[in-house]
Amino acid sequence: MDAALSFDTVTKRYGSTVALDRVSFQVRPGSCHGLVGPNGAGKTTTFGLAAGFLRPGTGTIRVLGREPRDRGPRRPRLGVLPQDADLPAYLDVGTLLTSWARLSGEARPEAAARVALERVQLPDAWDASPRALSHGVAKRVALAQALLGEPALLLLDEPTSGLDPRAAAEVRSLLSGLRGQRTVIISSHNLAELERLCDAVTVLDHGKVVQDGTLAEVTRRAAEFSLQISRGDVPLPELRALPGVARVDLSPSGQLAVRLAPDAPPAEDVIAAVLEVLLARGVRITALIQGSSLEQRVLDVTSGP
């Protein structure tokens, strides 16, 4: 199956500044894919290229099998949510969305606009002026606009930034419901949220791909795990002698980190053996985390701005 989005050795310069340096990655159709990295890593440029707003210097980009700047009848069906989308202030929300629905080719633009507002839990915003909207409500209206035209691919930049907890949860629920129906690419600094939503991630740093793969691969779920210890003496020598264990470390805060050897048995078997030893010694365990958090992995592989 062809990738929904593919970058093949793409380079983009702004004058003497290299924004992207031979970037290559693919996004599987129907997946939710995270694009992460520190400020200045190249995420905004990547989105601009994927949306067809920018031209690459070198390399090849394909969006749903087409060039992103293709404006013919078979042009890629994209929905785009910029991080700080400004809504025109001279029309009410309903008129704006109806106009956008018409431009998106909706057969019944007003009905499509109302459905889009319903999907982001804002049916009462139809007659509102954009000037009167809070940042969070304006962000959800912009998300409604991105959903118009039934796009096969959504590019969402910080979709829950500025939202209150309830609104953010509703947007996450909406995005989770799209899994398998649309391809969703999310750029966000909220890595815990991406860990809940995404199947795979691409990590950028200074214009280069420094990590790319499924969430399980990136967070090394098959290669390490940690336990939070609240009470008891941990028998470190005994744990280090278990089959498949390459390294065991205990932090002052009580986090027991276990790294598996390359030839280790399945991670579940090693976890069971470690738990058996600890429970037999009366050690109290309050949490089990398989792999590193996405936040920790991003910190490990990036150097910051």
MARVEXMI-124153 format. One line per field, with one value per atom (N, C-alpha, C, O): x, y, z; residue number from 1. Coordinates in steps of 0.02 Angstrom, whole numbers. Layout:
N
u <- (X_...)
v <- (Y_...)
w <- (Z_...)
pos <- (NUM_...)
This chain:
305
u <- (42_0_44_92_29_68_60_8_113_111_62_55_29_-14_28_8_86_134_204_221_244_313_360_347_413_468_529_546_561_620_678_680_725_785_768_797_721_698_742_755_764_803_767_742_765_735_779_796_797_838_799_757_814_792_857_887_877_942_997_1003_1039_1094_1074_1114_1012_989_958_912_981_954_898_912_836_779_767_752_775_770_830_848_860_921_912_920_895_887_840_857_782_732_694_670_690_652_609_635_546_502_437_423_399_334_281_295_219_162_113_92_96_52_-21_-43_-57_-128_-169_-162_-214_-258_-227_-260_-164_-130_-134_-153_-117_-107_-33_-4_-1_72_93_68_139_163_226_270_230_290_315_281_372_394_466_504_484_552_551_497_608_611_595_592_585_574_634_692_619_672_695_743_660_681_663_694_612_591_520_498_482_413_368_330_370_327_344_299_408_428_403_380_407_382_307_285_269_197_186_143_223_214_228_194_278_294_240_219_216_165_100_64_84_22_28_-21_88_98_107_106_116_127_198_212_244_315_339_309_393_425_490_527_504_568_625_616_684_743_763_773_770_785_743_716_739_701_631_610_595_528_479_493_420_365_304_288_270_208_155_166_97_40_-17_-43_-36_-88_-71_-115_-7_17_26_46_14_18_69_88_91_132_88_31_113_71_46_-6_80_59_14_-3_-5_-50_-118_-148_-142_-206_-257_-307_-244_-290_-349_-356_-393_-453_-438_-480_-378_-360_-311_-272_-313_-267_-279_-335_-228_-236_-288_-290_-330_-382_-353_-348_-333_-301_-344_-382_-339_-366_-308_-269_-302_-243_-266_-309_-236_-248_-181_-140_-169_-108_-110_-164_-52_-50_-89_-127_-79_-113_-156_-143_-208_-252_-294_-329_-291_-332_-396_-393_-452_-517_-534_-527_-556_-577_-631_-679_-625_-670_-732_-777_-737_-792_-853_-903_-850_-908_-920_-873_-982_-995_-970_-954_-966_-936_-973_-941_-1040_-1079_-1065_-1058_-1062_-1049_-979_-969_-931_-862_-858_-829_-886_-882_-921_-899_-977_-1015_-975_-975_-940_-898_-842_-827_-810_-756_-782_-748_-842_-871_-884_-874_-907_-919_-853_-851_-801_-735_-708_-669_-728_-704_-743_-727_-794_-832_-890_-916_-911_-968_-1032_-1045_-1072_-1134_-1185_-1223_-1186_-1232_-1189_-1181_-1161_-1111_-1136_-1099_-1197_-1219_-1229_-1209_-1258_-1267_-1199_-1191_-1151_-1084_-1052_-1018_-1062_-1033_-1063_-1027_-1128_-1161_-1136_-1125_-1128_-1103_-1032_-1015_-990_-922_-921_-880_-965_-968_-992_-969_-1039_-1062_-1004_-999_-962_-908_-857_-825_-851_-805_-842_-815_-905_-946_-960_-960_-972_-985_-1046_-1043_-1102_-1160_-1187_-1217_-1176_-1202_-1159_-1177_-1103_-1059_-1076_-1041_-1130_-1147_-1152_-1126_-1186_-1197_-1145_-1150_-1095_-1046_-997_-981_-974_-921_-853_-844_-807_-740_-707_-666_-723_-693_-712_-675_-771_-797_-774_-791_-737_-718_-654_-607_-653_-591_-542_-560_-479_-428_-447_-440_-470_-487_-545_-543_-597_-655_-635_-656_-594_-571_-531_-536_-491_-452_-498_-484_-552_-599_-637_-653_-653_-684_-636_-657_-572_-523_-516_-505_-523_-522_-583_-578_-641_-701_-689_-709_-656_-640_-595_-605_-546_-500_-536_-513_-592_-629_-676_-701_-687_-733_-705_-644_-749_-728_-705_-679_-715_-695_-624_-613_-575_-505_-479_-495_-439_-408_-348_-328_-320_-260_-269_-284_-259_-263_-194_-158_-175_-113_-132_-158_-119_-142_-82_-44_-75_-20_-47_-86_-25_-47_-123_-150_-159_-233_-266_-323_-233_-265_-233_-250_-186_-153_-203_-241_-204_-250_-319_-360_-333_-400_-403_-354_-463_-472_-474_-483_-465_-459_-517_-507_-579_-636_-635_-645_-622_-619_-563_-570_-505_-449_-466_-448_-500_-521_-569_-565_-614_-662_-626_-644_-575_-537_-498_-495_-468_-432_-479_-460_-539_-588_-606_-613_-615_-630_-574_-586_-512_-455_-447_-430_-459_-456_-507_-495_-566_-619_-604_-634_-555_-537_-486_-474_-457_-406_-435_-487_-399_-421_-464_-468_-496_-538_-498_-505_-458_-416_-344_-332_-299_-230_-223_-240_-199_-193_-119_-89_-92_-24_-27_-55_0_-4_65_109_75_135_116_70_153_135_193_236_195_243_214_249_149_117_131_90_188_210_169_160_144_101_37_12_11_-48_-33_-73_24_42_51_34_76_86_19_15_-33_-100_-131_-169_-116_-152_-117_-150_-50_-14_7_20_9_35_110_146_134_204_225_182_290_315_378_416_388_451_478_443_540_572_623_668_615_661_705_683_767_811_859_895_858_900_893_942_830_816_830_824_848_863_816_793_801_764_812_860_798_842_809_843_745_709_646_611_630_570_549_590_485_461_395_365_371_310_324_381_270_278_315_357_300_333_408_448_426_497_533_588_503_536_544_596_494_498_531_535_554_591_551_578_487_445_467_455_499_522_592_617_624_694_706_760_657_668_601_549_603_544_567_625_521_538_482_424_500_453_463_519_408_413_407_356_459_462_446_477_399_382_407_410_424_445_482_466_533_568_638_655_679_748_751_730_776_779_843_898_839_898_930_920_969_996_1039_1031_1085_1125_1083_1098_1030_987_950_943_928_893_941_922_1002_1051_1071_1096_1061_1079_1023_1033_965_909_922_954_899_908_875_819_913_886_896_881_920_930_1001_1050_1007_1072_1095_1155_1047_1066_1007_950_1022_971_998_1053_958_977_919_861_937_887_902_956_855_866_849_814_873_856_781_756_743_671_633_572_670_638_617_579_643_627_678_738_654_696_693_641_749_751_787_842_754_781_789_740_850_862_875_912_843_847_906_926_934_987_958_899_999_974_944_898_971_947_899_891_868_824_761_740_730_663_614_632_551_502_499_507_488_489_441_456_383_333_362_346_404_433_484_487_524_573_538_558_485_447_419_422_391_363_416_403_477_531_553_565_558_578_525_542_462_408_408_396_421_422_475_463_534_589_570_580_544_529_473_478_420_364_383_359_428_451_491_495_521_559_517_543_452_408_414_395_441_449_381_346_364_300_310_354_270_275_212_156_220_161_149_95_198_188_235_291_212_253_246_190_302_303_347_406_318_357_385_346_451_483_492_470_527_534_473_437_460_407_430_490_383_400_440_488_420_457_530_574_544_613_652_710_621_656_672_726_624_638_695_738_695_750_817_869_815_876_907_968_865_890_894_917_871_874_919_932_943_990_960_994_897_865_882_921_852_863_936_954)
v <- (-60_0_62_67_110_172_212_210_248_291_349_373_371_429_492_538_493_549_520_480_541_518_576_615_581_628_585_539_600_562_610_646_609_652_724_754_752_821_871_864_921_977_1042_1052_1086_1152_1204_1198_1256_1310_1376_1387_1418_1488_1529_1543_1549_1582_1534_1480_1554_1510_1463_1421_1469_1427_1363_1365_1306_1241_1223_1206_1227_1210_1135_1109_1101_1027_1001_1028_948_922_848_805_834_765_724_670_751_720_666_677_607_551_518_502_509_471_456_487_409_391_386_370_401_397_346_352_297_243_267_305_248_268_246_190_290_274_279_264_300_304_374_422_379_443_449_410_499_504_569_622_565_624_651_614_718_752_796_844_779_812_835_814_879_906_974_1004_1000_1066_1121_1108_1181_1238_1245_1239_1259_1265_1200_1198_1145_1079_1068_1027_1105_1097_1072_1054_1070_1043_1087_1062_1153_1198_1196_1197_1192_1187_1121_1120_1067_1002_1006_982_1038_1046_1089_1074_1144_1188_1152_1164_1109_1071_1019_1011_984_933_964_933_1024_1058_1091_1115_1094_1126_1201_1234_1227_1299_1318_1375_1270_1281_1231_1177_1248_1202_1176_1214_1111_1086_1109_1121_1114_1129_1067_1071_1011_947_893_903_836_780_776_818_724_710_704_672_734_730_703_725_655_630_632_608_660_663_625_646_569_526_508_504_496_475_531_518_594_650_701_699_746_801_849_862_875_917_980_1007_1006_1068_1055_1101_992_974_1007_995_1047_1081_1056_1090_998_969_937_940_905_874_817_801_788_734_758_718_822_849_815_793_811_779_815_876_776_805_813_765_875_890_934_976_925_972_996_956_1062_1091_1135_1178_1125_1169_1200_1167_1263_1297_1308_1308_1318_1327_1389_1386_1444_1507_1530_1582_1492_1509_1570_1570_1622_1681_1675_1662_1685_1684_1754_1801_1762_1828_1857_1821_1920_1949_1980_2001_1983_2020_1977_2003_1912_1868_1827_1814_1806_1763_1692_1675_1651_1585_1542_1508_1542_1501_1520_1476_1585_1607_1587_1566_1594_1574_1500_1481_1459_1387_1366_1321_1398_1382_1400_1362_1457_1477_1427_1407_1407_1358_1291_1256_1272_1209_1210_1161_1268_1275_1268_1234_1300_1295_1224_1204_1186_1117_1069_1009_1094_1052_1015_968_1036_1005_1019_1075_966_974_1017_1054_1011_1050_1088_1065_1145_1178_1198_1190_1225_1246_1186_1188_1133_1072_1044_1023_1044_1018_1062_1036_1127_1173_1161_1161_1150_1136_1070_1066_1020_956_964_934_1003_1014_1047_1029_1096_1128_1080_1082_1036_985_939_920_922_875_903_865_970_1000_1028_1069_1006_1024_1099_1127_1131_1204_1223_1271_1188_1206_1276_1307_1302_1368_1425_1483_1410_1463_1486_1528_1459_1474_1548_1572_1585_1657_1702_1763_1673_1713_1748_1723_1806_1841_1813_1803_1801_1778_1823_1800_1888_1935_1917_1930_1886_1872_1804_1786_1766_1698_1699_1736_1656_1646_1609_1583_1607_1572_1498_1472_1466_1395_1382_1334_1424_1414_1428_1392_1480_1494_1436_1420_1403_1345_1289_1255_1278_1224_1241_1196_1305_1325_1311_1287_1327_1313_1238_1217_1198_1125_1102_1058_1133_1117_1131_1092_1187_1205_1152_1133_1126_1076_1011_973_997_935_938_887_999_1006_972_970_946_914_843_813_814_745_731_687_769_759_690_663_661_596_604_556_664_676_742_794_740_799_817_774_881_907_955_1009_936_974_998_957_1063_1093_1116_1163_1083_1099_1102_1154_1047_1050_1063_1086_1050_1061_1118_1130_1152_1208_1263_1284_1286_1339_1316_1358_1252_1227_1211_1190_1220_1199_1122_1091_1091_1018_981_930_1005_970_974_924_1034_1042_1002_972_1001_961_887_852_863_793_777_723_824_813_810_770_853_852_787_756_765_700_643_598_645_593_594_541_654_661_631_594_649_625_549_515_523_450_414_360_446_416_416_379_458_461_407_395_374_323_268_240_254_204_232_202_290_322_374_380_412_464_455_422_484_488_556_608_554_615_624_578_682_699_758_810_749_799_823_783_888_918_949_989_931_955_950_906_996_991_952_937_935_895_821_787_798_730_677_622_691_642_631_575_685_679_638_596_652_614_540_497_526_456_420_360_456_426_418_371_463_466_429_400_430_413_339_307_315_248_250_202_307_314_387_431_398_467_476_428_538_558_616_665_609_660_698_668_764_807_846_864_859_902_937_905_1004_1044_1021_1016_1008_993_922_906_879_809_762_778_705_653_616_586_618_584_522_481_513_453_447_497_386_375_303_257_293_225_222_274_162_154_179_185_194_218_167_185_103_51_49_39_59_59_118_111_177_238_238_259_214_213_150_141_107_46_3_-22_-6_-46_-118_-152_-143_-212_-219_-274_-162_-164_-142_-154_-109_-87_-75_-66_-76_-60_-33_-42_-2_24_10_5_4_-8_47_66_71_119_82_49_86_50_99_152_80_124_97_134_32_4_-62_-99_-75_-139_-132_-83_-182_-185_-223_-280_-189_-219_-260_-233_-325_-368_-359_-400_-305_-289_-346_-362_-377_-431_-488_-516_-505_-560_-542_-583_-479_-457_-456_-475_-433_-428_-497_-503_-548_-616_-652_-707_-621_-653_-658_-614_-712_-719_-661_-642_-634_-580_-511_-462_-504_-437_-414_-448_-355_-327_-277_-270_-241_-188_-173_-173_-159_-139_-80_-83_-27_32_52_48_74_98_170_185_215_286_302_263_359_379_387_380_402_411_345_344_289_224_197_149_227_201_148_161_88_31_24_6_37_33_-31_-46_-69_-133_-130_-117_-142_-144_-216_-253_-236_-306_-315_-269_-375_-393_-404_-420_-396_-405_-474_-482_-526_-594_-616_-675_-567_-582_-618_-612_-656_-683_-626_-568_-641_-587_-544_-569_-479_-432_-453_-445_-481_-502_-556_-557_-600_-653_-624_-645_-576_-545_-505_-507_-469_-431_-478_-463_-534_-582_-609_-617_-622_-647_-595_-611_-532_-478_-469_-461_-469_-461_-518_-508_-578_-636_-628_-641_-605_-594_-540_-549_-484_-428_-444_-429_-476_-492_-543_-541_-589_-638_-606_-633_-548_-511_-459_-421_-457_-410_-338_-292_-329_-262_-237_-273_-176_-148_-108_-65_-124_-93_-53_-79_10_53_67_91_54_68_26_10_9_-25_13_23_33_69_30_20_9_-29_20_56_23_71_137_148_183_252_291_271_346_391_423_429_445_480_543_560_577_637_622_659_568_551_533_553_497_478_540_545_588_649_688_714_692_726_690_723_624_586_598_599_607_609_679_687_730_799_841_825_895_939_1007_1049_1018_1082_1134_1122_1195_1248_1268_1312)
w <- (0_0_0_39_-44_-48_17_49_34_93_81_25_135_130_119_84_150_142_142_185_94_93_76_30_113_99_82_119_26_5_-6_-56_41_39_22_-23_59_46_83_143_46_74_59_4_108_99_133_191_94_120_119_75_167_166_164_216_104_97_115_87_163_184_241_262_265_320_294_252_318_298_347_405_324_368_371_424_314_312_274_222_300_271_255_298_192_167_211_235_221_265_226_171_256_227_282_336_268_312_275_224_300_270_323_381_303_348_319_261_359_337_331_374_278_271_331_356_354_409_477_527_481_546_574_540_638_670_684_722_653_652_685_667_732_766_734_714_729_705_762_781_790_851_846_802_892_895_927_933_947_978_928_868_953_909_862_883_798_749_719_680_736_711_638_604_613_543_536_481_591_588_546_504_555_517_443_401_427_357_327_270_365_341_326_274_370_358_296_255_289_232_166_117_165_105_91_34_143_134_109_69_132_111_43_16_16_-49_-45_-96_15_22_4_-16_9_-6_-57_-65_-92_-139_-107_-76_-115_-90_-135_-194_-105_-146_-185_-246_-150_-182_-148_-94_-181_-153_-180_-220_-159_-185_-127_-76_-137_-88_-125_-180_-93_-121_-66_-10_-83_-38_-71_-122_-41_-69_-141_-184_-153_-219_-269_-326_-250_-296_-270_-211_-314_-291_-251_-270_-195_-152_-186_-165_-236_-269_-329_-366_-339_-394_-382_-329_-428_-421_-472_-484_-502_-550_-517_-456_-556_-528_-479_-437_-482_-436_-383_-357_-368_-318_-250_-236_-209_-143_-101_-100_-66_-23_47_86_62_126_169_144_234_283_325_350_332_366_423_414_482_539_559_591_541_564_639_669_669_742_764_812_730_749_691_660_676_620_639_689_597_608_567_507_599_565_541_580_479_455_501_519_519_569_539_576_472_441_426_401_440_429_492_530_503_560_546_489_598_593_542_501_543_497_425_382_410_341_319_262_365_348_331_280_375_363_301_264_288_227_165_116_167_110_100_44_155_149_125_86_147_124_49_14_25_-47_-85_-137_-60_-93_-90_-134_-39_-32_-76_-78_-112_-157_-125_-155_-66_-33_-73_-94_-85_-123_-85_-116_-19_23_74_131_54_96_165_214_170_237_283_341_257_298_319_377_273_290_344_388_339_389_458_508_460_525_555_615_513_537_565_616_530_553_622_665_633_698_752_809_734_781_802_860_754_768_818_854_819_868_928_966_936_995_1000_1055_942_942_901_862_907_866_880_836_941_959_934_943_902_877_807_779_778_708_694_644_736_724_756_752_787_824_777_723_799_763_786_846_740_760_811_851_810_858_930_977_938_1005_1031_1088_991_1011_1053_1040_1104_1141_1096_1044_1118_1078_1069_1014_1122_1118_1071_1032_1073_1029_957_912_946_878_850_791_893_871_849_800_885_867_803_764_792_729_671_618_681_629_616_560_668_659_620_578_633_594_521_477_506_437_405_347_444_417_400_357_434_422_362_340_336_279_217_207_175_113_122_75_182_196_173_132_198_176_195_249_152_166_212_245_214_255_292_262_358_400_426_453_419_447_503_490_564_622_663_689_669_707_775_779_829_897_903_921_887_885_952_953_1008_1073_1112_1170_1081_1116_1132_1089_1194_1214_1233_1251_1229_1246_1320_1350_1349_1419_1420_1368_1479_1482_1450_1417_1459_1430_1354_1320_1327_1254_1225_1171_1259_1234_1233_1185_1284_1286_1229_1199_1213_1159_1091_1048_1082_1019_1014_961_1069_1068_1051_1013_1079_1063_989_958_962_890_848_801_865_827_833_784_892_901_858_831_851_810_736_698_715_645_626_567_676_662_617_632_564_517_460_407_472_420_381_321_417_386_410_461_374_398_434_405_495_535_554_582_539_559_606_589_666_718_738_753_736_764_831_835_883_950_997_991_1046_1101_1159_1207_1155_1207_1193_1163_1216_1199_1233_1205_1292_1326_1285_1281_1256_1214_1151_1132_1120_1060_1076_1035_1135_1155_1160_1147_1179_1183_1114_1102_1067_1004_947_904_946_885_881_932_819_805_792_806_765_746_753_755_757_763_722_710_700_669_711_723_733_775_733_703_730_694_743_798_722_761_713_676_714_670_597_560_576_506_485_426_531_514_552_607_521_556_602_579_667_716_745_776_734_757_716_704_694_653_661_655_674_681_718_734_730_770_840_862_876_944_987_1029_977_1015_1000_1045_937_918_948_976_942_965_1041_1067_1077_1150_1177_1238_1132_1151_1199_1249_1184_1230_1234_1285_1181_1183_1212_1219_1229_1250_1322_1349_1353_1422_1456_1424_1523_1562_1629_1648_1665_1731_1780_1761_1843_1897_1950_1965_1976_2031_2097_2110_2137_2201_2258_2263_2300_2356_2423_2472_2426_2489_2477_2431_2519_2516_2488_2455_2502_2478_2411_2407_2360_2293_2287_2295_2272_2265_2196_2151_2187_2122_2093_2034_2131_2101_2074_2021_2110_2087_2023_1978_2019_1958_1899_1844_1910_1855_1829_1773_1870_1849_1811_1786_1806_1771_1696_1667_1663_1591_1553_1567_1505_1463_1490_1455_1551_1581_1566_1583_1535_1519_1572_1585_1601_1649_1694_1672_1758_1806_1846_1872_1851_1889_1934_1915_1995_2042_2060_2087_2046_2059_2132_2165_2158_2227_2238_2294_2184_2190_2190_2197_2182_2183_2116_2112_2062_1995_1976_1973_1964_1945_1869_1842_1835_1762_1742_1765_1697_1674_1599_1563_1575_1503_1482_1515_1427_1404_1357_1321_1357_1311_1241_1235_1188_1120_1108_1068_1143_1133_1188_1201_1221_1278_1256_1198_1301_1287_1278_1287_1259_1253_1317_1372_1307_1364_1419_1478_1399_1449_1496_1556_1468_1510_1559_1617_1536_1581_1635_1693_1616_1666_1719_1779_1698_1745_1793_1853_1767_1809_1860_1919_1839_1884_1938_1997_1919_1968_2018_2078_1995_2040_2094_2153_2073_2121_2171_2232_2147_2191_2239_2299_2215_2258_2311_2368_2293_2342_2398_2453_2384_2435_2471_2512_2456_2490_2466_2501_2406_2378_2353_2318_2371_2349_2284_2281_2234_2167_2154_2161_2135_2123_2049_2032_2006_1934_1893_1914_1833_1783_1718_1693_1690_1626_1578_1591_1522_1473_1422_1389_1415_1371_1406_1462_1371_1396_1376_1330_1410_1387_1322_1309_1281_1219_1236_1201_1289_1309_1323_1300_1359_1374_1312_1305_1266_1204_1162_1133_1159_1121_1153_1118_1219_1254_1241_1235_1236_1225_1156_1149_1105_1036_1007_950_1043_1017_1061_1119_1030_1066_1082_1112_1064_1078_1027_981_1034_985_980_942)
pos <- (1_1_1_1_2_2_2_2_3_3_3_3_4_4_4_4_5_5_5_5_6_6_6_6_7_7_7_7_8_8_8_8_9_9_9_9_10_10_10_10_11_11_11_11_12_12_12_12_13_13_13_13_14_14_14_14_15_15_15_15_16_16_16_16_17_17_17_17_18_18_18_18_19_19_19_19_20_20_20_20_21_21_21_21_22_22_22_22_23_23_23_23_24_24_24_24_25_25_25_25_26_26_26_26_27_27_27_27_28_28_28_28_29_29_29_29_30_30_30_30_31_31_31_31_32_32_32_32_33_33_33_33_34_34_34_34_35_35_35_35_36_36_36_36_37_37_37_37_38_38_38_38_39_39_39_39_40_40_40_40_41_41_41_41_42_42_42_42_43_43_43_43_44_44_44_44_45_45_45_45_46_46_46_46_47_47_47_47_48_48_48_48_49_49_49_49_50_50_50_50_51_51_51_51_52_52_52_52_53_53_53_53_54_54_54_54_55_55_55_55_56_56_56_56_57_57_57_57_58_58_58_58_59_59_59_59_60_60_60_60_61_61_61_61_62_62_62_62_63_63_63_63_64_64_64_64_65_65_65_65_66_66_66_66_67_67_67_67_68_68_68_68_69_69_69_69_70_70_70_70_71_71_71_71_72_72_72_72_73_73_73_73_74_74_74_74_75_75_75_75_76_76_76_76_77_77_77_77_78_78_78_78_79_79_79_79_80_80_80_80_81_81_81_81_82_82_82_82_83_83_83_83_84_84_84_84_85_85_85_85_86_86_86_86_87_87_87_87_88_88_88_88_89_89_89_89_90_90_90_90_91_91_91_91_92_92_92_92_93_93_93_93_94_94_94_94_95_95_95_95_96_96_96_96_97_97_97_97_98_98_98_98_99_99_99_99_100_100_100_100_101_101_101_101_102_102_102_102_103_103_103_103_104_104_104_104_105_105_105_105_106_106_106_106_107_107_107_107_108_108_108_108_109_109_109_109_110_110_110_110_111_111_111_111_112_112_112_112_113_113_113_113_114_114_114_114_115_115_115_115_116_116_116_116_117_117_117_117_118_118_118_118_119_119_119_119_120_120_120_120_121_121_121_121_122_122_122_122_123_123_123_123_124_124_124_124_125_125_125_125_126_126_126_126_127_127_127_127_128_128_128_128_129_129_129_129_130_130_130_130_131_131_131_131_132_132_132_132_133_133_133_133_134_134_134_134_135_135_135_135_136_136_136_136_137_137_137_137_138_138_138_138_139_139_139_139_140_140_140_140_141_141_141_141_142_142_142_142_143_143_143_143_144_144_144_144_145_145_145_145_146_146_146_146_147_147_147_147_148_148_148_148_149_149_149_149_150_150_150_150_151_151_151_151_152_152_152_152_153_153_153_153_154_154_154_154_155_155_155_155_156_156_156_156_157_157_157_157_158_158_158_158_159_159_159_159_160_160_160_160_161_161_161_161_162_162_162_162_163_163_163_163_164_164_164_164_165_165_165_165_166_166_166_166_167_167_167_167_168_168_168_168_169_169_169_169_170_170_170_170_171_171_171_171_172_172_172_172_173_173_173_173_174_174_174_174_175_175_175_175_176_176_176_176_177_177_177_177_178_178_178_178_179_179_179_179_180_180_180_180_181_181_181_181_182_182_182_182_183_183_183_183_184_184_184_184_185_185_185_185_186_186_186_186_187_187_187_187_188_188_188_188_189_189_189_189_190_190_190_190_191_191_191_191_192_192_192_192_193_193_193_193_194_194_194_194_195_195_195_195_196_196_196_196_197_197_197_197_198_198_198_198_199_199_199_199_200_200_200_200_201_201_201_201_202_202_202_202_203_203_203_203_204_204_204_204_205_205_205_205_206_206_206_206_207_207_207_207_208_208_208_208_209_209_209_209_210_210_210_210_211_211_211_211_212_212_212_212_213_213_213_213_214_214_214_214_215_215_215_215_216_216_216_216_217_217_217_217_218_218_218_218_219_219_219_219_220_220_220_220_221_221_221_221_222_222_222_222_223_223_223_223_224_224_224_224_225_225_225_225_226_226_226_226_227_227_227_227_228_228_228_228_229_229_229_229_230_230_230_230_231_231_231_231_232_232_232_232_233_233_233_233_234_234_234_234_235_235_235_235_236_236_236_236_237_237_237_237_238_238_238_238_239_239_239_239_240_240_240_240_241_241_241_241_242_242_242_242_243_243_243_243_244_244_244_244_245_245_245_245_246_246_246_246_247_247_247_247_248_248_248_248_249_249_249_249_250_250_250_250_251_251_251_251_252_252_252_252_253_253_253_253_254_254_254_254_255_255_255_255_256_256_256_256_257_257_257_257_258_258_258_258_259_259_259_259_260_260_260_260_261_261_261_261_262_262_262_262_263_263_263_263_264_264_264_264_265_265_265_265_266_266_266_266_267_267_267_267_268_268_268_268_269_269_269_269_270_270_270_270_271_271_271_271_272_272_272_272_273_273_273_273_274_274_274_274_275_275_275_275_276_276_276_276_277_277_277_277_278_278_278_278_279_279_279_279_280_280_280_280_281_281_281_281_282_282_282_282_283_283_283_283_284_284_284_284_285_285_285_285_286_286_286_286_287_287_287_287_288_288_288_288_289_289_289_289_290_290_290_290_291_291_291_291_292_292_292_292_293_293_293_293_294_294_294_294_295_295_295_295_296_296_296_296_297_297_297_297_298_298_298_298_299_299_299_299_300_300_300_300_301_301_301_301_302_302_302_302_303_303_303_303_304_304_304_304_305_305_305_305)
